[in-house]
Amino acid sequence: MASGEGFLTDEQREVLKTATLNVESLSSSPKSPPSLLSEHLLKVSAAGKAPTAGIAVRHIRRSHSGKFGRVKKDGAGGKGTWGKLLDTDGESQIDRNDPNYDSGEEPYQLVGATISDPLDDYKKAVVSLIEEYFSTGDVEVASSDLRELGSTDYHPYFIKRLVSRAMDRHDREKEMASVLLSALYADVISPAHIRDEAAEEGLISSSQMAKGFARLAESLDDLALDIPSAKTLFQSLVPKAISEGWLDTSFTNSGEDGKVCIEDEKLRRYKEEAVTIIHEYFLSYDIPELIRGLEDLGAPSYNSIFLKKLITLAMDRKNREKEMASVLLSALHIEIFSTEDMVNGFVMLLESAEDTALDILDASNELALFLARAVIDDVLAPLNLEEIGSKLPPNCSGSETVHMAQSLIAARHAGERILRCWGGGTGWAVEDAKDKIQKLLEEYESGGVVSEACQCIRDIGMPFFNHEVVKKALVMAMEKKNDRMLDLLQECFSEGLITINQMTKGFTRIKDGLDDLALDIPNAKDKYDFYVEYAQNKGWLLPSFESSVAEASAAPASAT
């Protein structure tokens, strides 16, 4: 029989039964002491020396170290215990797929937020505003949106962004940007903001500033009609611009009274008149009228300036005006412009090529075409291009344009392509035009009608080359011993088809080649003198034009 030490006595069993009932009745009460049963069991065990076995073991927490530990409040357990049933500490994790999942149970985590820069926010808003304006073209909406942004201190950035984005797009957007700036000026955007579009952001260089001021200076007289104080305001603005560093000191040339000397009055007046004459020519295509206007100005020393104005204005317009400018250069070279005038005018154009490119993006290519066309039209000789290049600084934009023109001329079939460079013209090379003139004169001489011959001359479409008509008509009259050609020249002169200057150039060409003509036509000099006298009587030539006989008789006297 086993020893009774492993069994409870009847008294102990009674006490255990009573304690168990007490625990069950008190467990539902929030005020029941959680340690009542355990403390009682400990006392019983100590009194009866009962081992920790049987049912008592279930109510005592034992650590892995073998030590006893009392259960903590809320059943969490003490050191070395399992903790309470729903304890979320430790390795337990929240299952987001659990139907009872609550996002509020997720642990909080602090995330660092970047503090936004007001300028960055403004930049983003401005880009959106500009793109929307380019899409809709609604100036009022763009102006309203800019006002709502506030931040007037950032308006210089808006101007910079508007202009830079417009420059990267088509002419439509460039025009829209200009319209918007005009609408915002002095209302939403102050002049200081634009000055700051331009100077501090580096959008406009010092040379561009100087050019802008120079153009304003040229138009002061016109501005004064609407703004009486325009000149005074301009003269006060220049020193301020220089002192603040966004206009170079070389711009001003102060006189004794300290006022800015803008430009020589005579030259300024000439430029105004020249621009008016050129605009009228673009409307009427009347070369004789233009030549009369230049002669009335009486300033041949400014011929090179007129050439510069003519080509600059033509480059800013359509191909029609460019073609008209090239045709006019040929006529002017025959009538009143010397080769030196042409050379100096192109030098002036090429010296300012970089400034011209600010307004006309393709200026370099167009200037090269004008130079090449001048050579093809016999206005300039190929050697003149080398002369022009020698007068320009090395490695400048103008020098590159001259090289480009030389390359165009050297290309195969260059004449035909360059004559059509502006999309107009006949496309005939000079030699082709000469052949055409020869054929129409032969047809007229064989029994043609004067009016038809004049119309054929017009159809050639090279009025600047009409001096060749005079030359060939006179040579044919000498060869055929038929003065019928004089009737054609008379009709051409009466209709304004051939001018006095073209007549003069044609007669001069004959005079220069008389020695060669005399080899085939023995009486060439006598015939020439007769034609000169006839032309002077008819008004084709000025009385000052000397015949070969007069020059020949004067030569011995001067020699003695």
Secondary structure by P-SEA (a helix, b strand, c coil): cccccccccaaaaaaaaaaaaaaaaaccccccccaaaaaaaaaaaaaaccccccccccccccccccccccccccccccccccccccccccccccccccccccccccbbbbbbbccccaaaaaaaaaaaaaaaaaacccaaaaaaaaaaaccccaaaaaaaaaaaaaaaccaaaaaaaaaaaaaaccccccaaaaaaaccccccccaaaaaaaaaaaaaaaaaaaacccaaaaaaaaaaaaaaaaccccccccccccccccccccaaaaaaaaaaaaaaaaaaacccaaaaaaaaaaaccccaaaaaaaaaaaaaaaccaaaaaaaaaaaaaaaaccccaaaaaaaaaaaaaaaaaaaacccaaaaaaaaaaaaaaaaccccaaaaaaaaaacccccaaaaaaaaaaaaaaccaaaaaaaacccccccccaaaaaaaaaaaaaaaaacccaaaaaaaaaaacccccaaaaaaaaaaaaaaaccaaaaaaaaaaaaaccccaaaaaaaaaaaaaaaaaaaacccaaaaaaaaaaaaaaaacccccccccaaaaaaacccccc
